[in-house]
Amino acid sequence: PLFLVACAMFPFVVQIGEVVAERELKLRQALAAMGLHDLSYWLSWHIYQSAMALLNAFLTYCFGCMFQFKIFLKNDFGVVLLTFWLHGQALVGFAFFTATLLSRSTQAVAMGFAAFLVGFVLFFMVGLFEFPFGNLDTTPPFAYESNITDGSLYWKGDSETLVAPIIAILPPA
């Protein structure tokens, strides 16, 4: 589990540091002064980060096979690669969002490592204790009941499963 979390979260720390460092050095303003459009700027960032996420997914698969992890050996290459790449894509978006809240690259790297630790803790909470999803033999974690007459929506789960939709938003979870 530590291998999977580290392989997925380490590029996030690098991504958020790169985005904030570029903003800190005001390179985007210099490129805009030379005529670069915002769409081209953000598209180039996304293509670069998507390619890095694909490379990371491929290297994770290779190292997972080299270390003989069963999840890599018993599943199809394409499915595992797509899963890790899509998780990387979610982390790219999360890194871009988080980078808007930070102004210094040192803060960004510290925030990235804090997100790594949160992702690691959430990974173990979901894997070992089934928190926040609980026992799926009972009420599903995202169970709602609607009332047709007044158009209202009621939560059917207990208070423990109330945090499940909130935690599901985070890519590390």
C-alpha positions as a printed NumPy array, in Angstrom:
array([[  0.   ,   0.   ,   0.   ],
       [  2.807,   2.435,   0.762],
       [  4.253,   1.8  ,  -2.702],
       [  0.955,   2.624,  -4.435],
       [  0.298,   5.758,  -2.4  ],
       [  3.865,   7.011,  -2.836],
       [  3.844,   6.38 ,  -6.593],
       [  0.576,   8.246,  -6.964],
       [  1.235,  11.149,  -4.619],
       [  4.89 ,  12.022,  -5.251],
       [  4.169,  13.5  ,  -8.714],
       [  1.466,  15.616,  -7.07 ],
       [  4.086,  17.235,  -4.832],
       [  6.259,  17.958,  -7.875],
       [  3.309,  19.298,  -9.923],
       [  2.103,  21.714,  -7.303],
       [  5.665,  22.932,  -6.708],
       [  6.227,  23.548, -10.431],
       [  2.984,  25.468, -10.927],
       [  3.517,  27.722,  -7.911],
       [  7.204,  28.27 ,  -8.717],
       [  6.301,  29.405, -12.225],
       [  3.708,  31.799, -10.837],
       [  6.167,  33.006,  -8.18 ],
       [  8.737,  33.831, -10.875],
       [  6.032,  35.583, -12.95 ],
       [  6.881,  33.598, -16.065],
       [  3.262,  33.57 , -17.226],
       [  3.167,  37.374, -17.317],
       [  6.38 ,  37.396, -19.361],
       [  4.921,  34.896, -21.822],
       [  1.679,  36.906, -22.02 ],
       [  3.721,  40.014, -22.812],
       [  5.232,  38.088, -25.734],
       [  1.746,  37.237, -27.021],
       [  0.932,  33.841, -25.515],
       [ -2.791,  33.303, -24.98 ],
       [ -4.137,  31.908, -21.713],
       [ -5.691,  28.915, -23.473],
       [ -2.335,  27.936, -24.965],
       [ -0.623,  28.376, -21.622],
       [ -3.013,  26.18 , -19.646],
       [ -3.349,  23.634, -22.45 ],
       [  0.419,  23.215, -22.58 ],
       [  0.527,  22.733, -18.811],
       [ -2.25 ,  20.14 , -18.962],
       [ -0.675,  18.231, -21.871],
       [  2.689,  18.194, -20.104],
       [  1.203,  17.045, -16.795],
       [ -0.96 ,  14.421, -18.573],
       [  2.122,  13.02 , -20.284],
       [  3.927,  12.923, -16.936],
       [  0.924,  11.149, -15.377],
       [  1.008,   8.577, -18.192],
       [  4.743,   8.056, -17.709],
       [  4.212,   7.725, -13.963],
       [  1.418,   5.173, -14.505],
       [  3.617,   3.155, -16.843],
       [  6.593,   3.201, -14.463],
       [  4.338,   2.261, -11.551],
       [  3.102,  -0.719, -13.549],
       [  6.657,  -1.736, -14.482],
       [  7.941,  -1.508, -10.914],
       [  4.835,  -3.263,  -9.6  ],
       [  5.483,  -6.169, -11.963],
       [  9.183,  -6.164, -11.103],
       [  8.368,  -6.429,  -7.378],
       [  5.791,  -9.152,  -8.149],
       [  2.778,  -7.339,  -6.662],
       [ -0.352,  -9.397,  -7.305],
       [ -2.489,  -6.423,  -8.307],
       [ -0.233,  -5.88 , -11.312],
       [  0.31 ,  -9.522, -12.223],
       [ -3.329, -10.641, -12.073],
       [ -4.923,  -7.687, -13.858],
       [ -4.805,  -6.525, -17.453],
       [ -2.066,  -4.04 , -18.354],
       [ -4.496,  -1.62 , -20.019],
       [ -6.924,  -1.543, -17.107],
       [ -4.198,  -0.935, -14.528],
       [ -2.505,   1.694, -16.696],
       [ -5.806,   3.487, -17.354],
       [ -6.715,   3.428, -13.666],
       [ -3.404,   4.918, -12.562],
       [ -3.446,   7.455, -15.409],
       [ -6.973,   8.613, -14.533],
       [ -5.962,   8.937, -10.892],
       [ -2.991,  10.996, -12.071],
       [ -5.372,  13.184, -14.081],
       [ -7.47 ,  13.773, -10.976],
       [ -4.333,  14.746,  -9.09 ],
       [ -3.343,  17.168, -11.891],
       [ -6.643,  18.995, -11.495],
       [ -6.312,  18.925,  -7.72 ],
       [ -2.763,  20.312,  -7.999],
       [ -3.916,  23.16 , -10.256],
       [ -6.729,  23.98 ,  -7.82 ],
       [ -4.49 ,  23.824,  -4.752],
       [ -1.811,  25.917,  -6.466],
       [ -4.242,  28.819,  -6.772],
       [ -4.447,  28.992,  -2.985],
       [ -0.673,  29.199,  -2.423],
       [  1.783,  31.974,  -3.219],
       [  5.224,  30.511,  -2.479],
       [  6.772,  27.329,  -3.815],
       [  8.014,  26.302,  -0.372],
       [  4.421,  26.47 ,   0.893],
       [  3.324,  24.427,  -2.104],
       [  5.809,  21.639,  -1.453],
       [  4.833,  21.559,   2.233],
       [  1.154,  21.448,   1.237],
       [  1.915,  18.659,  -1.225],
       [  3.58 ,  16.558,   1.454],
       [  0.678,  17.259,   3.817],
       [ -1.704,  16.014,   1.095],
       [  0.529,  12.942,   0.742],
       [  0.173,  12.206,   4.455],
       [ -3.597,  12.764,   4.358],
       [ -3.862,  10.455,   1.348],
       [ -1.803,   7.822,   3.126],
       [ -3.984,   7.974,   6.253],
       [ -7.199,   7.897,   4.196],
       [ -5.895,   4.933,   2.217],
       [ -5.379,   2.939,   5.407],
       [ -8.679,   4.059,   6.927],
       [-10.615,   2.913,   3.884],
       [ -8.578,  -0.261,   3.409],
       [ -8.371,  -1.483,   6.968],
       [-11.356,  -0.049,   8.777],
       [-13.755,   0.501,   5.845],
       [-14.194,   4.093,   7.039],
       [-16.219,   6.083,   5.92 ],
       [-18.018,   3.562,   3.738],
       [-18.742,   1.055,   6.511],
       [-20.257,  -2.335,   5.954],
       [-21.915,  -2.34 ,   2.546],
       [-24.35 ,  -5.075,   3.636],
       [-26.422,  -2.374,   5.314],
       [-27.385,   1.031,   3.927],
       [-25.2  ,   2.125,   1.   ],
       [-22.984,   5.136,   1.778],
       [-24.67 ,   7.422,  -0.763],
       [-28.292,   6.486,  -0.027],
       [-30.899,   9.213,  -0.464],
       [-34.664,   9.07 ,  -0.444],
       [-36.77 ,  11.575,  -2.337],
       [-40.269,  12.765,  -1.599],
       [-42.169,  13.323,  -4.848],
       [-44.892,  15.489,  -3.337],
       [-42.679,  18.27 ,  -2.02 ],
       [-39.504,  17.552,  -4.057],
       [-37.263,  17.167,  -1.036],
       [-34.287,  14.835,  -0.677],
       [-33.539,  12.998,   2.58 ],
       [-30.327,  11.321,   3.715],
       [-30.896,   7.62 ,   4.505],
       [-27.472,   6.818,   5.935],
       [-26.259,   7.29 ,   9.468],
       [-23.966,  10.105,  10.599],
       [-20.814,   8.038,   9.972],
       [-21.578,   7.708,   6.27 ],
       [-22.295,  11.412,   5.963],
       [-18.592,  12.137,   5.449],
       [-18.32 ,   9.64 ,   2.569],
       [-19.337,  12.091,  -0.205],
       [-16.949,  14.693,   1.193],
       [-13.994,  12.309,   1.329],
       [-14.847,  10.92 ,  -2.111],
       [-14.103,  14.345,  -3.624],
       [-10.425,  14.116,  -2.684],
       [ -8.285,  12.332,  -5.295],
       [ -6.042,  10.602,  -2.731],
       [ -9.055,   8.803,  -1.193]])
